[in-house]
Amino acid sequence: NPVGKQVQRLCMEQGVYLRPLGNVVYLLPPLCISEAQLQQCYSAIHQAIHTLVAEQQ
């Protein structure tokens, strides 16, 4: 599996939807997103990447 798909799966488990393109993921949040919602997105991505790195070790 490409890393992007794995990050997408882990983020979706946290209610964050993003789009993977191979090993790249990107968000396209609305302009009206709150700071808290944006932080939730970044936290979910960070946690997903941390989880994948831990699984590799």
C-alpha positions as CSV (number, residue, x, y, z in Angstrom):
1,N,0.0,0.0,0.0
2,P,1.2,3.5,-0.7
3,V,1.8,5.5,2.4
4,G,-0.8,8.0,1.4
5,K,-3.6,5.4,1.5
6,Q,-2.4,4.2,5.0
7,V,-2.4,7.8,6.3
8,Q,-5.9,8.3,4.8
9,R,-7.3,5.2,6.5
10,L,-5.9,6.2,9.9
11,C,-7.1,9.8,9.5
12,M,-10.6,8.7,8.5
13,E,-10.8,6.7,11.8
14,Q,-10.4,10.0,13.5
15,G,-13.0,11.7,11.4
16,V,-10.6,13.6,9.1
17,Y,-11.0,13.2,5.4
18,L,-8.1,13.8,3.1
19,R,-7.0,12.8,-0.4
20,P,-4.0,10.6,-1.0
21,L,-2.0,10.8,-4.2
22,G,0.6,8.0,-4.0
23,N,2.8,9.0,-1.1
24,V,1.4,12.5,-0.8
25,V,-1.8,13.5,1.1
26,Y,-3.5,16.8,0.9
27,L,-6.3,18.7,2.5
28,L,-8.7,21.1,0.9
29,P,-10.5,22.7,3.9
30,P,-13.1,25.3,3.4
31,L,-12.2,28.9,4.0
32,C,-14.5,29.1,6.9
33,I,-12.7,26.3,8.9
34,S,-12.0,27.2,12.5
35,E,-8.6,27.1,14.1
36,A,-9.7,24.2,16.2
37,Q,-10.9,22.2,13.2
38,L,-7.7,22.8,11.3
39,Q,-5.7,21.8,14.4
40,Q,-7.7,18.5,14.5
41,C,-6.7,17.8,10.9
42,Y,-3.0,18.4,11.6
43,S,-3.1,16.4,14.7
44,A,-4.8,13.4,12.9
45,I,-2.1,13.5,10.2
46,H,0.7,13.8,12.7
47,Q,-0.7,10.9,14.7
48,A,-1.2,8.7,11.6
49,I,2.4,9.3,10.5
50,H,3.7,8.6,14.0
51,T,1.7,5.3,14.0
52,L,3.1,4.2,10.7
53,V,6.7,5.0,11.7
54,A,6.2,3.1,14.9
55,E,4.9,0.1,13.0
56,Q,8.0,0.1,10.8
57,Q,10.3,-0.2,13.7
